[in-house]
C-alpha cells in the first residue's frame, strides 16, 4: 500500500512541479524571462521584437490590449515598472514552433502617478518565426492576496 502511494506520487511529481524541462522548454522559459526585461527596462525596440504584429493580451478585467497599446504605453513614459517578473512557469511545446507557457507574473509599477502592485496568473501562446520566439497572445487573471 505505501509503495503504491509512493509510485503514484512520484509519477505525478514531474507534471505538477515541472522538474524535468527539456532544452527546448528551457529556451522558451528563457524567452519569457527576457521578454519581461523589455517592460522593466522600457525597451520599446525589444518589445517590438518579442511581440507578434497581431499580439493581444486579455487583461483580468476583460479588456484586450494590442501590441500597439503595449508599445505606446511603454513609449509614452507614463508607466514605469519597478518589478516585472515571471515565475513558477511551466512550458508546453506542441511543435518546434508553438508553445504555451503558464505561470505567475509580479508587476509593480507606477502609471499616471498611481502605484500598482499585483500578482497575476498568466497563459502565453508563443510561436517561433525566423528562428526566434515571439509572444502571439496572452491572458492574465488576478490572484487575490
PAZAPA-4460 file (N, C-alpha, C; in steps of 0.05 Angstrom, whole numbers, plus 32768, in hexadecimal, padded with zeros to 4 digits):
% residues 145
    n_x    n_y    n_z   ca_x   ca_y   ca_z    c_x    c_y    c_z   seq   type   mol
   8010   7FE8   8000   8000   8000   8000   8011   8019   8000     1      X     A
   8025   801B   8011   8037   8032   8012   8047   8035   7FF9     2      X     A
   8050   801F   7FED   8060   8020   7FD4   804E   802A   7FBE     3      X     A
   8035   8022   7FBC   8023   802B   7FA7   801E   8049   7FAA     4      X     A
   801B   8053   7FC2   8017   806F   7FC6   8030   807F   7FBE     5      X     A
   8047   8075   7FC4   8060   8082   7FBC   8063   8082   7F9E     6      X     A
   805C   806D   7F91   805E   806C   7F74   804C   8080   7F67     7      X     A
   8033   8082   7F71   8021   8095   7F66   802B   80B2   7F6B     8      X     A
   8035   80B7   7F82   8040   80D2   7F88   8058   80D9   7F76     9      X     A
   806A   80C6   7F72   8081   80CB   7F61   8078   80CE   7F44    10      X     A
   8064   80C0   7F3B   805B   80C2   7F20   804E   80DD   7F1B    11      X     A
   8041   80E9   7F2E   8034   8103   7F2C   8047   811A   7F2F    12      X     A
   805B   8116   7F3F   806E   812B   7F46   807A   813B   7F2F    13      X     A
   8085   812E   7F1A   8090   813E   7F04   807C   814F   7EF5    14      X     A
   8063   8146   7EF3   804F   8156   7EE5   8047   816E   7EF5    15      X     A
   8043   816A   7F0F   8039   817F   7F20   804E   8195   7F24    16      X     A
   8067   818D   7F29   807C   81A0   7F30   808F   81A6   7F19    17      X     A
   808C   8198   7F03   809B   819E   7EEB   80B9   819D   7EF1    18      X     A
   80C2   8187   7EFE   80DF   8185   7F05   80F0   817F   7EEC    19      X     A
   80E6   8170   7ED9   80F6   8167   7EC3   80EE   8176   7EAA    20      X     A
   80FC   818C   7EA5   80F7   819C   7E8D   810C   8195   7E78    21      X     A
   8103   8192   7E5F   8115   818C   7E4A   8124   81A5   7E42    22      X     A
   813A   81A3   7E33   8148   81BB   7E2A   8135   81CE   7E1A    23      X     A
   8123   81C3   7E0A   8111   81D4   7DFB   80FD   81E3   7E0E    24      X     A
   80F4   81D5   7E22   80E3   81E2   7E36   80F2   81F7   7E46    25      X     A
   810B   81F2   7E4C   811B   8205   7E5A   811F   821E   7E49    26      X     A
   8122   821A   7E2F   8125   8231   7E1C   810D   8243   7E1D    27      X     A
   80F5   8236   7E1D   80DC   8245   7E1E   80DA   8255   7E38    28      X     A
   80E1   8248   7E4E   80E0   8256   7E68   80F4   826D   7E69    29      X     A
   810B   826A   7E5D   811E   8280   7E5C   8113   8297   7E4B    30      X     A
   8105   8290   7E36   80F8   82A5   7E26   80E5   82B5   7E37    31      X     A
   80D5   82A7   7E47   80C2   82B5   7E59   80D0   82C8   7E6C    32      X     A
   80E6   82BE   7E78   80F5   82CF   7E8B   8100   82E8   7E7C    33      X     A
   810A   82E3   7E64   8116   82FA   7E54   8100   830D   7E4C    34      X     A
   80E8   8303   7E45   80D2   8315   7E3D   80CB   8328   7E54    35      X     A
   80CD   831E   7E6D   80C7   8330   7E84   80DA   8347   7E85    36      X     A
   80F3   8343   7E7D   8107   8358   7E7D   80FF   8370   7E6B    37      X     A
   80F2   836A   7E55   80E9   837F   7E43   80D7   8393   7E52    38      X     A
   80C5   8389   7E62   80B3   839A   7E72   80C2   83A8   7E88    39      X     A
   80D2   8399   7E96   80E1   83A3   7EAD   80F4   83B9   7EA5    40      X     A
   8101   83B6   7E8E   8115   83CA   7E85   8109   83DE   7E72    41      X     A
   80EE   83DD   7E6E   80E0   83EF   7E5B   80EE   83EF   7E40    42      X     A
   80F4   83D7   7E36   8102   83D3   7E1D   80EE   83CE   7E07    43      X     A
   80E6   83E3   7DF9   80D1   83E1   7DE5   80DB   83CF   7DCE    44      X     A
   80F3   83D2   7DC5   80FE   83C1   7DAF   80FD   83A3   7DB6    45      X     A
   8104   839D   7DCF   8103   8381   7DD8   80E6   8377   7DD8    46      X     A
   80D4   8388   7DE1   80B7   8380   7DE2   80AD   837B   7DC6    47      X     A
   80B5   838C   7DB3   80AD   8388   7D97   80B7   836D   7D8C    48      X     A
   80CE   8364   7D95   80D9   834B   7D8C   80CB   8333   7D98    49      X     A
   80C3   8335   7DB2   80B7   831E   7DBF   8099   831A   7DBB    50      X     A
   808B   832F   7DB2   806E   832D   7DAE   8068   832A   7D90    51      X     A
   8057   8318   7D89   804F   8315   7D6D   803F   832E   7D65    52      X     A
   803D   8335   7D4B   802E   834C   7D43   8010   834B   7D4C    53      X     A
   8005   8332   7D4D   7FE9   8330   7D55   7FE5   8328   7D72    54      X     A
   7FF9   832C   7D83   7FF8   8325   7D9F   7FE0   8331   7DAD    55      X     A
   7FD4   8321   7DBF   7FBE   832B   7DD0   7FC3   8320   7DEC    56      X     A
   7FBC   8330   7E00   7FBD   8329   7E1C   7FA1   832E   7E28    57      X     A
   7F95   8319   7E32   7F7B   831B   7E3F   7F81   8320   7E5D    58      X     A
   7F78   8336   7E67   7F7E   833E   7E82   7F6A   8332   7E96    59      X     A
   7F70   8333   7EAF   7F5E   8326   7EC3   7F43   8333   7EC5    60      X     A
   7F40   834C   7EBC   7F26   835A   7EBC   7F17   8355   7EA2    61      X     A
   7F22   8346   7E8F   7F15   8340   7E76   7F1D   8352   7E5F    62      X     A
   7F2B   8367   7E65   7F35   8379   7E4F   7F4A   836A   7E3F    63      X     A
   7F4D   8372   7E26   7F61   8366   7E14   7F75   837C   7E0C    64      X     A
   7F8E   8376   7E10   7FA4   8388   7E09   7FB2   837D   7DF0    65      X     A
   7FB9   838E   7DDE   7FC7   8385   7DC5   7FE5   838C   7DC7    66      X     A
   7FF3   8383   7DB4   8010   8389   7DB2   8014   83A7   7DB2    67      X     A
   8004   83B5   7DA2   8007   83D2   7DA1   8001   83DF   7DBC    68      X     A
   7FED   83D5   7DCA   7FE7   83DF   7DE5   7FFE   83DC   7DF8    69      X     A
   800A   83C4   7DF8   8020   83BF   7E0A   8039   83D0   7E03    70      X     A
   803E   83D2   7DEA   8055   83E3   7DE1   8051   8400   7DE7    71      X     A
   8039   840A   7DE1   8033   8426   7DE6   8034   842D   7E04    72      X     A
   802A   841B   7E15   802B   841F   7E31   8048   8421   7E3B    73      X     A
   8059   840F   7E31   8075   840F   7E39   8083   8428   7E2E    74      X     A
   807E   842E   7E15   808B   8444   7E08   8084   845F   7E14    75      X     A
   806B   8462   7E1D   8061   847B   7E28   8070   8484   7E42    76      X     A
   807B   8470   7E50   8088   8476   7E6A   8074   847A   7E80    77      X     A
   805A   8477   7E7B   8046   847A   7E91   8047   8463   7EA4    78      X     A
   8053   844C   7E9B   8055   8435   7EAC   8072   842F   7EB2    79      X     A
   8078   842A   7ECB   8093   8423   7ED4   8091   8409   7EE4    80      X     A
   80A0   83F4   7EDC   80A0   83DB   7EEA   80B7   83D9   7EFE    81      X     A
   80B1   83D2   7F16   80C6   83CD   7F2A   80CB   83AF   7F2B    82      X     A
   80B6   839F   7F27   80B8   8382   7F26   80A7   8377   7F0F    83      X     A
   80B2   8366   7F00   80A3   8358   7EEB   80B0   833C   7EE9    84      X     A
   80A5   8329   7EF7   80B3   830F   7EF9   80A0   82F8   7EF5    85      X     A
   80A6   82E6   7EE3   8098   82CD   7EDF   80A5   82B7   7EF0    86      X     A
   8095   82A7   7EFD   80A0   8291   7F0D   808C   827A   7F0F    87      X     A
   8094   8264   7F1B   8083   824C   7F1D   8078   8244   7F01    88      X     A
   808A   8244   7EEE   8082   8240   7ED2   8084   8222   7ECA    89      X     A
   8072   821B   7EB9   8071   8200   7EAC   806E   8205   7E8E    90      X     A
   807F   81F9   7E7E   807C   81FB   7E61   8073   81E1   7E56    91      X     A
   8062   81E3   7E41   8058   81CC   7E32   805E   81D2   7E15    92      X     A
   806E   81C1   7E09   8074   81C3   7DEC   8062   81B0   7DDC    93      X     A
   8055   81BB   7DC8   8043   81AB   7DB7   804E   81A5   7D9C    94      X     A
   8063   81B3   7D95   8073   81AE   7D7D   808D   81BE   7D80    95      X     A
   809D   81BE   7D6C   80B6   81CE   7D6D   80B1   81EC   7D6E    96      X     A
   8099   81F4   7D67   8093   8211   7D65   807A   821A   7D73    97      X     A
   806F   820A   7D85   8057   8213   7D95   805B   820A   7DB2    98      X     A
   8057   821C   7DC4   805A   8216   7DE1   8045   8226   7DF0    99      X     A
   803D   821A   7E07   802B   8226   7E1A   803B   8228   7E34   100      X     A
   803A   823F   7E41   8048   8242   7E5B   8033   824B   7E6F   101      X     A
   8034   823E   7E86   8023   8244   7E9D   8035   824E   7EB3   102      X     A
   802B   8261   7EC2   803C   826B   7ED8   802F   8282   7EE7   103      X     A
   803F   828E   7EF7   8037   82A6   7F07   8049   82BD   7F00   104      X     A
   803D   82D5   7F01   804D   82ED   7EFC   8048   8300   7F13   105      X     A
   805D   830B   7F1E   805B   8321   7F31   8061   833B   7F23   106      X     A
   804F   834D   7F25   8052   8367   7F18   804F   837D   7F2D   107      X     A
   8064   838D   7F2F   8063   83A4   7F41   806A   83BC   7F30   108      X     A
   8058   83CF   7F2E   805D   83E5   7F1C   804E   83FE   7F26   109      X     A
   8055   8414   7F18   8046   842D   7F1C   803C   8435   7F01   110      X     A
   8022   843A   7F00   8015   8442   7EE7   8005   845C   7EEC   111      X     A
   800C   8471   7EDE   7FFF   848B   7EE2   8000   8493   7EFF   112      X     A
   8016   848E   7F0C   801B   8495   7F28   800D   8483   7F3C   113      X     A
   8000   846E   7F33   7FF2   845C   7F46   8001   8442   7F48   114      X     A
   8007   8439   7F61   8016   8420   7F65   8004   8408   7F5F   115      X     A
   8011   83F3   7F57   8003   83DA   7F4F   8016   83C3   7F56   116      X     A
   800C   83B1   7F67   801D   839A   7F6F   800A   8382   7F6F   117      X     A
   800F   836F   7F5D   7FFD   8359   7F5A   800B   8340   7F51   118      X     A
   8000   8329   7F58   8009   830F   7F4D   7FF2   8304   7F3C   119      X     A
   7FF9   82FB   7F24   7FE5   82EF   7F13   7FEE   82D3   7F0A   120      X     A
   7FDB   82C3   7F04   7FE0   82A9   7EF7   7FDE   82AE   7ED9   121      X     A
   7FF1   82A3   7EC9   7FF0   82A9   7EAC   7FF1   828F   7E9C   122      X     A
   7FE6   8291   7E84   7FE9   827D   7E6F   7FF2   828C   7E57   123      X     A
   8009   8285   7E4C   8014   8291   7E34   8016   827D   7E1D   124      X     A
   8010   8286   7E05   8013   8275   7DED   802A   8281   7DDD   125      X     A
   803E   8270   7DD9   8056   8279   7DCA   8058   826A   7DB0   126      X     A
   8063   8278   7D9C   8069   826C   7D82   8086   8272   7D7B   127      X     A
   8092   8261   7D6C   80AD   8265   7D63   80AD   826C   7D46   128      X     A
   80B7   8284   7D3F   80B9   828E   7D24   80D6   8296   7D1E   129      X     A
   80DF   828D   7D07   80FB   8295   7CFF   810F   828E   7D15   130      X     A
   810B   8277   7D22   811E   826E   7D36   811C   827B   7D51   131      X     A
   8108   828C   7D57   8106   8299   7D71   80EA   8298   7D7B   132      X     A
   80E7   8296   7D95   80CD   8295   7DA2   80C1   82B0   7DA3   133      X     A
   80A6   82B1   7DA0   8097   82CA   7DA4   807D   82C3   7DB3   134      X     A
   8074   82D7   7DC1   805B   82D4   7DD0   8044   82DD   7DBE   135      X     A
   8031   82CA   7DBA   801A   82CF   7DA8   8001   82D7   7DB7   136      X     A
   7FFE   82CB   7DCF   7FE6   82D1   7DDF   7FEB   82CB   7DFC   137      X     A
   7FDE   82DA   7E0D   7FE0   82D5   7E2A   7FC6   82DA   7E37   138      X     A
   7FC3   82CE   7E4F   7FAB   82D2   7E5F   7FB4   82D2   7E7C   139      X     A
   7FAA   82E5   7E8C   7FB2   82E7   7EA8   7F99   82E7   7EB9   140      X     A
   7F9B   82DA   7ED0   7F86   82DA   7EE4   7F92   82E3   7EFE   141      X     A
   7F85   82F5   7F0B   7F8F   8300   7F25   7F8E   82EB   7F3A   142      X     A
   7FA3   82EA   7F4A   7FA4   82D8   7F61   7F9F   82EA   7F7A   143      X     A
   7F8B   82E3   7F89   7F85   82F3   7FA1   7F99   82EC   7FB6   144      X     A
   7FA2   82FF   7FC5   7FB6   82FB   7FDA   7FA9   82F1   7FF3   145      X     A
***
